[in-house]
Amino acid sequence: MSTAPTPVPPDPASAGSVPVTVGEDTAPVRPHMRGIGRVLVIVYAVMALGATGRSFVQIVRAFDDAPLAYTLSAVSAIVYIVATLALILAGRPGWYRVAGIAIVFELLGVLVVGTLSLVEPGLFQHPTVWSQFGLGYVLIPLFLPMAGLWWLVRHRPVSGAVA
């Protein structure tokens, strides 16, 4: 015998909100955190960890050897961290826009640093995360922002949700 979801009494602190019901299929699910969105966030998180670790070790061990390259690795780490958080919070006002800005910045960084590292290799005494379009990371830095922008376009918030 099946039972209907049990209504939960409203919390006085949440006056004006929609009542919530408790049941198997009624748990709130953020659409952007399912399927490809979840995979995208995981890949961004892995890149954030990898770029952060790489830049930390590079800066601590030998910053004077390649300050531009190691600074760019740190910048890429910050971009991946911001993009990861913004994608997780993309359903909240303003975060969708932050995700878009971070991912466009990432794409521009990969294209500029990737091109410069091939055309003027002397600028980069040591490789960065974005050198040669992310070749050291199996070109993930090149394709990840494209996937991120595709996902953002496909999951644009409904009218008025972007702040």
Residue, then its C-alpha position, 0 to 999 in steps of 0.5 A: m500500500s502506497t502512502a501520500p507524501t506527508p506535509v511538513p508544517p511551515d517554519p515561521a522564519s520562512a514566512g511566504s515560502v512554498p510549503v515543502t512535502v517529505g517523500e521519496d520523489t519530492a526532495p529538491v533537486r538543483p537541475h544544474m547539478r545533475g547529469i552533465g552539470r555534475v560531471l562538469v563541476i567535478v572536472y572543474a574541481v579536479m582542475a582547481l585542485g591540480a592547478t592550485g597544487r601545481s602553482f603552490v609547489q612552483i611558487v614555493r620551490a622556484f618562483d624566481d626561475a619563471p615568475l610569469a609562468y608560475t603566476l599564470s598557473a596561480v591565476s588559472a588555479i583561482v579561475y578554476i576555483v571561482a568557476t567551480l563554486a559559481l557552477i555549483l551556485a549557478g541557480r542562485p542570483g548572480w552566480y550564473r553571471v559569475a560562472g560565465i565571466a570566469i569561464v570566458f576569462e578561462l577560455l581567453g587565458v587558454l587561447v592567449v597563453g596557449t598561442l603565446s607559448l607556441v609563438e614566443p616560447g621564450l616568454f614561458q621558461h617553464p610550462t603553465v596549466w594553459s601552456q600549449f593549450g593545456l597539453g600537459y593536462v591532455l588539452i582539458p584546459l582547452f575543451l573545458p571552457m567550451a563545455g562550460l559555456w555550452w552548459l551555461v547556454r543550455h541552462r540559462p536561468v529563467s527570466g529575472a533569476v540572474a542578478 
